[in-house]
Amino acid sequence: SPIVIKEQVLARGLRPEITPDIPTVFRRLMGACWNAEPEKRPPFLTIGKILAKPAEELGAYGSQQDVARSGPILQGPA
């Protein structure tokens, strides 16, 4: 039930499994949004910019080569 799920997330920090078939950019975005420390979560503007990118750009945007060149996709508030 939704109440049990809420309790598991709040009390135990449980999150759904992020499976390997989920594109890298979305795995990283999900992980960042689920950070236990709210101040380390990406601002909504950053999330919106990532999600607004064309699908063909998202695959490259989250690739290991792209991360190695440009650093993390998500950064906390400056």
All heavy atoms as an XYZ file, in Angstrom:
595
protein
N       0.841     -1.188      0.000
C       0.000      0.000      0.000
C       0.885      1.250      0.000
O       2.033      1.193      0.432
C      -0.927     -0.007      1.208
O      -0.282      0.453      2.371
N       0.360      2.363     -0.444
C       1.154      3.593     -0.476
C       1.693      3.999      0.898
O       2.802      4.522      0.999
C       0.179      4.634     -1.016
C      -0.807      3.845     -1.811
C      -0.933      2.534     -1.094
N       0.945      3.742      1.944
C       1.390      4.112      3.298
C       2.598      3.276      3.704
O       3.569      3.791      4.256
C       0.241      3.986      4.314
C      -0.824      5.030      3.991
C       0.750      4.127      5.746
C      -2.081      4.933      4.805
N       2.565      1.989      3.403
C       3.696      1.110      3.732
C       4.930      1.542      2.939
O       6.036      1.607      3.483
C       3.339     -0.369      3.453
C       4.562     -1.257      3.584
C       2.230     -0.832      4.378
N       4.741      1.851      1.666
C       5.866      2.306      0.840
C       6.464      3.576      1.427
O       7.683      3.703      1.555
C       5.412      2.518     -0.621
C       5.051      1.174     -1.247
C       6.500      3.225     -1.418
C       4.374      1.287     -2.591
N       5.614      4.519      1.792
C       6.091      5.782      2.377
C       6.898      5.521      3.641
O       7.980      6.088      3.827
C       4.894      6.688      2.687
C       5.270      7.999      3.327
C       4.021      8.809      3.607
C       4.053      9.252      5.033
N       2.887      9.974      5.466
N       6.400      4.639      4.495
C       7.115      4.327      5.731
C       8.465      3.676      5.447
O       9.456      3.967      6.112
C       6.256      3.430      6.611
C       5.048      4.150      7.189
C       4.084      3.230      7.910
O       4.322      1.995      7.954
O       3.079      3.745      8.420
N       8.521      2.792      4.452
C       9.771      2.121      4.109
C      10.802      3.121      3.573
O      11.982      3.035      3.874
C       9.526      1.014      3.075
C       8.692     -0.130      3.584
C       9.377     -0.891      4.700
O      10.556     -1.212      4.620
N       8.645     -1.182      5.750
N      10.348      4.071      2.778
C      11.248      5.078      2.232
C      11.741      5.999      3.337
O      12.943      6.264      3.453
C      10.544      5.893      1.116
C      11.353      7.117      0.742
C      10.304      5.014     -0.096
N      10.840      6.474      4.177
C      11.220      7.424      5.217
C      12.017      6.788      6.347
O      13.026      7.334      6.791
C       9.977      8.107      5.788
C       9.218      9.017      4.820
C       7.941      9.534      5.467
C      10.093     10.153      4.354
N      11.585      5.636      6.820
C      12.218      5.028      7.982
C      13.479      4.230      7.631
O      14.430      4.206      8.399
C      11.221      4.114      8.700
N      13.468      3.580      6.467
C      14.574      2.686      6.143
C      15.377      3.120      4.926
O      16.352      2.471      4.575
C      14.031      1.272      5.930
C      13.384      0.725      7.208
C      12.806     -0.644      7.081
N      13.767     -1.609      6.577
C      13.414     -2.753      5.999
N      12.150     -3.064      5.872
N      14.322     -3.584      5.557
N      14.962      4.196      4.280
C      15.690      4.686      3.122
C      15.601      3.780      1.907
O      16.440      3.854      1.015
N      14.589      2.919      1.861
C      14.455      2.000      0.731
C      14.045      2.743     -0.529
O      13.304      3.718     -0.478
C      13.425      0.917      1.044
C      13.777     -0.036      2.184
C      12.683     -1.068      2.362
C      15.105     -0.722      1.916
N      14.558      2.275     -1.645
C      14.232      2.831     -2.956
C      14.024      1.673     -3.925
O      14.560      0.584     -3.707
C      15.389      3.706     -3.479
C      15.740      4.894     -2.603
C      14.641      5.949     -2.653
N      15.035      7.192     -2.024
C      14.764      7.527     -0.772
N      14.129      6.684      0.002
N      15.129      8.699     -0.305
N      13.286      1.908     -5.006
C      13.159      0.847     -6.015
C      14.535      0.522     -6.598
O      15.428      1.367     -6.617
C      12.267      1.471     -7.088
C      11.586      2.620     -6.429
C      12.520      3.090     -5.347
N      14.678     -0.691     -7.086
C      15.930     -1.081     -7.722
C      16.096     -0.315     -9.025
O      15.150     -0.149     -9.790
C      15.910     -2.581     -8.016
C      17.157     -3.069     -8.702
C      17.083     -4.548     -9.056
O      16.075     -5.198     -8.757
O      18.058     -5.023     -9.655
N      17.302      0.159     -9.268
C      17.622      0.802    -10.537
C      18.331     -0.256    -11.372
O      19.489     -0.578    -11.124
C      18.508      2.045    -10.341
C      17.799      3.070     -9.450
C      18.865      2.662    -11.688
C      18.625      4.292     -9.116
N      17.627     -0.790    -12.344
C      18.151     -1.901    -13.132
C      19.078     -1.418    -14.249
O      18.971     -0.274    -14.696
C      16.995     -2.719    -13.734
O      16.207     -1.853    -14.557
C      16.120     -3.311    -12.636
N      19.981     -2.289    -14.702
C      20.948     -1.908    -15.732
C      20.317     -1.515    -17.073
O      20.950     -0.839    -17.876
C      21.811     -3.156    -15.907
C      21.583     -3.970    -14.691
C      20.219     -3.625    -14.188
N      19.073     -1.935    -17.331
C      18.449     -1.606    -18.609
C      17.945     -0.165    -18.660
O      17.572      0.330    -19.721
C      17.305     -2.573    -18.928
C      16.208     -2.546    -17.878
O      16.538     -2.555    -16.678
O      15.029     -2.526    -18.257
N      17.967      0.524    -17.533
C      17.577      1.937    -17.499
C      18.767      2.750    -18.008
O      19.895      2.550    -17.560
C      17.179      2.366    -16.075
C      15.950      1.583    -15.621
C      16.922      3.870    -16.003
C      15.580      1.790    -14.164
N      18.547      3.665    -18.950
C      19.666      4.460    -19.474
C      20.451      5.155    -18.359
O      19.889      5.578    -17.340
C      18.979      5.481    -20.385
C      17.711      4.805    -20.808
C      17.284      4.001    -19.591
N      21.758      5.268    -18.574
C      22.668      5.834    -17.579
C      22.192      7.179    -17.058
O      22.205      7.422    -15.847
C      24.080      5.979    -18.169
O      24.531      4.700    -18.586
C      25.053      6.559    -17.160
N      21.774      8.057    -17.942
C      21.371      9.399    -17.508
C      20.213      9.322    -16.515
O      20.178     10.058    -15.534
C      21.038     10.311    -18.711
C      19.802      9.844    -19.451
C      20.896     11.756    -18.274
N      19.273      8.390    -16.735
C      18.138      8.272    -15.823
C      18.524      7.578    -14.524
O      18.024      7.926    -13.461
C      16.964      7.565    -16.500
C      16.414      8.342    -17.654
C      16.318      7.777    -18.907
C      16.004      9.655    -17.499
C      15.830      8.497    -19.985
C      15.510     10.389    -18.566
C      15.419      9.799    -19.810
N      19.431      6.603    -14.596
C      19.911      5.963    -13.351
C      20.579      6.998    -12.461
O      20.336      7.058    -11.254
C      20.894      4.836    -13.675
C      20.249      3.616    -14.274
C      21.154      2.389    -14.226
N      22.506      2.625    -14.669
C      22.980      2.309    -15.869
N      22.200      1.752    -16.761
N      24.227      2.539    -16.175
N      21.410      7.833    -13.068
C      22.128      8.855    -12.282
C      21.162      9.907    -11.752
O      21.292     10.367    -10.617
C      23.216      9.474    -13.139
C      24.289      8.426    -13.500
C      25.406      8.994    -14.297
N      26.204      9.850    -13.427
C      26.894     10.880    -13.859
N      26.898     11.200    -15.131
N      27.598     11.611    -13.018
N      20.196     10.300    -12.567
C      19.220     11.296    -12.143
C      18.376     10.764    -10.984
O      18.170     11.456     -9.990
C      18.334     11.696    -13.324
C      17.267     12.743    -13.047
C      17.890     14.039    -12.537
C      16.449     12.995    -14.313
N      17.925      9.526    -11.105
C      17.134      8.926    -10.031
C      17.932      8.863     -8.735
O      17.442      9.230     -7.665
C      16.664      7.531    -10.441
C      15.638      7.551    -11.551
S      15.409      5.949    -12.374
C      14.814      4.931    -11.046
N      19.166      8.390     -8.835
C      20.011      8.301     -7.643
C      20.224      9.653     -6.991
O      20.169      9.791     -5.767
N      20.446     10.676     -7.816
C      20.655     12.019     -7.273
C      19.394     12.555     -6.609
O      19.454     13.174     -5.547
C      21.110     12.967     -8.386
N      18.248     12.288     -7.218
C      16.986     12.788     -6.655
C      16.617     12.077     -5.353
O      15.875     12.620     -4.538
C      15.860     12.621     -7.671
S      15.977     13.746     -9.080
N      17.137     10.876     -5.170
C      16.835     10.110     -3.965
C      17.857     10.316     -2.856
O      17.823      9.626     -1.840
C      16.763      8.622     -4.291
C      15.615      8.245     -5.168
C      14.470      8.960     -5.387
C      15.500      7.052     -5.937
N      13.658      8.285     -6.250
C      14.270      7.107     -6.608
C      16.322      5.960     -6.124
C      13.836      6.093     -7.449
C      15.887      4.955     -6.969
C      14.661      5.020     -7.620
N      18.773     11.243     -3.010
C      19.781     11.475     -1.979
C      19.090     11.731     -0.640
O      18.123     12.494     -0.576
C      20.669     12.663     -2.361
C      21.916     12.724     -1.511
O      21.850     12.747     -0.291
N      23.053     12.734     -2.165
N      19.579     11.106      0.408
C      18.976     11.250      1.732
C      19.094     12.676      2.272
O      18.305     13.089      3.110
C      19.621     10.266      2.709
N      20.069     13.418      1.760
C      20.264     14.803      2.188
C      19.643     15.732      1.145
O      20.187     15.875      0.044
C      21.744     15.098      2.359
C      22.403     14.228      3.425
C      23.872     14.508      3.553
O      24.249     15.687      3.659
O      24.649     13.529      3.523
N      18.517     16.354      1.464
C      17.809     17.184      0.475
C      18.669     18.244     -0.195
O      18.513     18.496     -1.392
C      16.683     17.830      1.289
C      16.450     16.890      2.416
C      17.816     16.307      2.733
N      19.615     18.820      0.516
C      20.446     19.867     -0.086
C      21.392     19.326     -1.159
O      21.953     20.089     -1.940
C      21.227     20.635      0.986
C      22.236     19.817      1.748
C      21.659     19.011      2.910
O      20.441     19.067      3.158
O      22.443     18.315      3.570
N      21.562     18.016     -1.211
C      22.415     17.408     -2.228
C      21.622     16.943     -3.445
O      22.200     16.461     -4.409
C      23.199     16.240     -1.630
C      24.239     16.691     -0.627
C      25.099     15.543     -0.193
C      26.175     16.034      0.779
N      27.009     14.934      1.241
N      20.313     17.071     -3.403
C      19.480     16.706     -4.542
C      19.562     17.807     -5.594
O      19.739     18.976     -5.263
C      18.033     16.517     -4.101
C      17.861     15.372     -3.132
C      16.434     15.280     -2.643
N      16.361     14.379     -1.510
C      15.433     14.423     -0.574
N      14.471     15.341     -0.639
N      15.459     13.573      0.420
N      19.433     17.445     -6.871
C      19.512     18.472     -7.919
C      18.310     19.408     -7.857
O      17.206     18.972     -7.525
C      19.517     17.661     -9.208
C      18.846     16.382     -8.859
C      19.215     16.111     -7.422
N      18.516     20.668     -8.174
C      17.375     21.588     -8.224
C      16.449     21.200     -9.374
O      16.880     20.596    -10.364
C      18.005     22.957     -8.464
C      19.428     22.718     -8.801
C      19.780     21.310     -8.442
N      15.181     21.541     -9.238
C      14.201     21.170    -10.249
C      14.575     21.721    -11.620
O      14.339     21.073    -12.648
C      12.800     21.622     -9.839
C      11.735     20.986    -10.675
C      11.405     19.652    -10.497
C      11.082     21.704    -11.656
C      10.440     19.046    -11.282
C      10.116     21.109    -12.450
C       9.788     19.781    -12.254
N      15.173     22.888    -11.676
C      15.586     23.466    -12.951
C      16.575     22.542    -13.669
O      16.480     22.322    -14.880
C      16.199     24.851    -12.737
C      16.582     25.613    -13.997
C      15.365     25.874    -14.868
C      17.229     26.941    -13.609
N      17.508     21.967    -12.930
C      18.477     21.032    -13.502
C      17.775     19.784    -14.017
O      18.057     19.304    -15.122
C      19.540     20.641    -12.452
O      20.216     21.812    -12.022
C      20.537     19.641    -13.008
N      16.844     19.264    -13.239
C      16.084     18.084    -13.653
C      15.332     18.389    -14.944
O      15.358     17.608    -15.895
C      15.108     17.642    -12.547
C      15.884     17.188    -11.306
C      14.188     16.524    -13.044
C      15.025     17.017    -10.070
N      14.680     19.535    -14.988
C      13.930     19.931    -16.177
C      14.810     20.051    -17.404
O      14.427     19.633    -18.505
N      16.003     20.613    -17.256
C      16.921     20.757    -18.388
C      17.353     19.398    -18.930
O      17.463     19.206    -20.138
C      18.146     21.571    -17.982
C      17.865     23.047    -17.839
C      19.116     23.798    -17.422
C      18.834     25.272    -17.268
N      20.028     26.013    -16.830
N      17.608     18.467    -18.031
C      18.001     17.122    -18.457
C      16.848     16.448    -19.186
O      17.015     15.895    -20.276
C      18.470     16.275    -17.261
C      19.791     16.818    -16.726
C      18.609     14.800    -17.653
C      20.210     16.228    -15.402
N      15.663     16.504    -18.615
C      14.514     15.825    -19.210
C      14.045     16.493    -20.499
O      13.380     15.859    -21.317
C      13.368     15.744    -18.200
C      13.668     14.908    -16.951
C      12.484     14.945    -16.003
C      14.018     13.474    -17.330
N      14.389     17.743    -20.709
C      13.982     18.457    -21.919
C      14.870     18.135    -23.121
O      14.508     18.454    -24.253
C      13.989     19.963    -21.665
N      16.000     17.497    -22.877
C      16.911     17.164    -23.984
C      16.266     16.119    -24.893
O      15.543     15.248    -24.426
C      18.228     16.619    -23.452
C      19.077     17.672    -22.784
C      20.439     17.118    -22.483
C      21.366     18.211    -22.047
N      21.765     19.097    -23.110
N      16.548     16.186    -26.195
C      16.045     15.160    -27.113
C      16.571     13.781    -26.705
O      17.695     13.656    -26.207
C      16.608     15.570    -28.468
C      16.977     17.013    -28.316
C      17.313     17.216    -26.871
N      15.776     12.761    -26.927
C      16.135     11.396    -26.518
C      17.487     10.970    -27.069
O      18.275     10.335    -26.368
C      15.056     10.423    -26.944
N      17.785     11.342    -28.313
C      19.057     10.911    -28.891
C      20.248     11.559    -28.193
O      21.340     11.021    -28.173
C      19.116     11.147    -30.406
C      18.750     12.526    -30.884
C      17.242     12.769    -31.051
O      16.439     11.849    -30.881
O      16.897     13.917    -31.337
N      20.062     12.713    -27.571
C      21.142     13.353    -26.814
C      21.302     12.726    -25.435
O      22.392     12.695    -24.891
C      20.858     14.850    -26.632
C      21.205     15.689    -27.815
C      21.041     17.165    -27.483
O      21.392     17.579    -26.366
O      20.549     17.888    -28.353
N      20.235     12.241    -24.861
C      20.297     11.695    -23.502
C      21.210     10.491    -23.410
O      21.942     10.351    -22.443
C      18.901     11.327    -23.004
C      18.016     12.500    -22.649
C      16.621     12.014    -22.286
C      18.598     13.320    -21.516
N      21.191      9.624    -24.409
C      22.055      8.449    -24.378
C      23.513      8.839    -24.284
O      24.256      8.334    -23.452
N      23.944      9.776    -25.100
C      25.338     10.222    -25.072
C      25.624     11.033    -23.821
O      26.708     10.969    -23.267
C      25.642     11.056    -26.315
N      24.622     11.784    -23.372
C      24.807     12.660    -22.217
C      25.181     11.885    -20.966
O      25.943     12.355    -20.144
C      23.510     13.441    -21.993
C      23.611     14.546    -20.971
C      24.515     15.577    -21.107
C      22.769     14.564    -19.869
C      24.589     16.600    -20.187
C      22.836     15.583    -18.943
C      23.742     16.596    -19.107
O      23.813     17.597    -18.203
N      24.697     10.671    -20.849
C      24.985      9.883    -19.659
C      26.035      8.815    -19.863
O      26.270      8.015    -18.986
N      26.676      8.795    -21.032
C      27.655      7.748    -21.305
C      28.917      7.948    -20.467
O      29.222      9.050    -20.034
C      28.020      7.725    -22.788
O      28.805      8.858    -23.103
N      29.647      6.879    -20.289
C      30.880      6.956    -19.505
C      31.884      7.892    -20.164
O      32.600      8.623    -19.500
C      31.487      5.563    -19.328
C      30.680      4.673    -18.405
C      30.461      5.288    -17.031
O      31.326      5.957    -16.474
N      29.285      5.076    -16.469
N      31.951      7.908    -21.497
C      32.894      8.782    -22.184
C      32.546     10.245    -21.909
O      33.418     11.069    -21.676
C      32.873      8.521    -23.694
C      33.395      7.171    -24.102
C      32.345      6.064    -23.950
O      31.167      6.310    -23.708
N      32.787      4.832    -24.068
N      31.258     10.560    -21.939
C      30.834     11.932    -21.709
C      31.131     12.348    -20.267
O      31.603     13.441    -20.013
C      29.334     12.076    -21.993
C      28.877     13.519    -21.932
O      29.448     14.345    -22.665
O      27.967     13.815    -21.152
N      30.885     11.456    -19.326
C      31.146     11.764    -17.919
C      32.635     11.985    -17.706
O      33.042     12.909    -17.010
C      30.619     10.622    -17.009
C      31.074     10.827    -15.575
C      29.106     10.560    -17.082
N      33.467     11.172    -18.342
C      34.917     11.315    -18.183
C      35.386     12.669    -18.710
O      36.289     13.276    -18.146
C      35.629     10.182    -18.920
N      34.775     13.151    -19.793
C      35.175     14.434    -20.376
C      34.677     15.621    -19.574
O      35.366     16.600    -19.405
C      34.625     14.555    -21.799
C      35.414     13.826    -22.839
C      35.025     14.300    -24.238
N      33.605     14.279    -24.487
C      32.921     13.234    -24.936
N      33.537     12.119    -25.189
N      31.622     13.307    -25.144
N      33.448     15.542    -19.097
C      32.837     16.746    -18.548
C      32.495     16.680    -17.064
O      31.951     17.620    -16.523
C      31.559     17.064    -19.333
O      30.636     16.011    -19.181
N      32.761     15.590    -16.410
C      32.436     15.478    -14.999
C      31.003     15.009    -14.798
O      30.338     14.617    -15.739
N      30.508     15.057    -13.574
C      29.179     14.529    -13.277
C      28.081     15.271    -14.023
O      28.201     16.463    -14.297
C      29.038     14.742    -11.769
C      30.396     15.024    -11.270
C      31.190     15.571    -12.421
N      27.032     14.555    -14.342
C      25.873     15.158    -14.986
C      25.218     16.147    -14.039
O      24.822     17.231    -14.418
C      24.856     14.075    -15.383
C      25.411     13.244    -16.524
C      23.523     14.686    -15.778
C      24.558     12.074    -16.893
N      25.118     15.766    -12.804
C      24.408     16.585    -11.831
C      25.367     17.172    -10.829
O      26.252     16.503    -10.335
C      23.383     15.722    -11.081
C      22.359     15.038    -11.978
C      21.539     14.067    -11.157
C      21.465     16.054    -12.627
N      25.161     18.418    -10.554
C      25.959     19.064     -9.531
C      25.010     19.791     -8.598
O      23.955     20.244     -9.011
C      26.942     20.039    -10.161
C      27.932     19.325    -11.062
C      28.870     20.288    -11.738
O      28.825     21.481    -11.497
N      29.715     19.774    -12.588
N      25.397     19.885     -7.368
C      24.560     20.580     -6.383
C      24.515     22.060     -6.662
O      25.198     22.576     -7.550
N      23.724     22.779     -5.903
C      23.636     24.225     -6.092
C      25.003     24.888     -5.926
O      25.792     24.477     -5.099
C      22.682     24.669     -4.988
C      22.058     23.436     -4.449
C      22.911     22.285     -4.831
N      25.259     25.866     -6.750
C      26.555     26.559     -6.676
C      26.600     27.551     -5.549
O      25.653     28.017     -5.049
C      26.809     27.259     -8.002
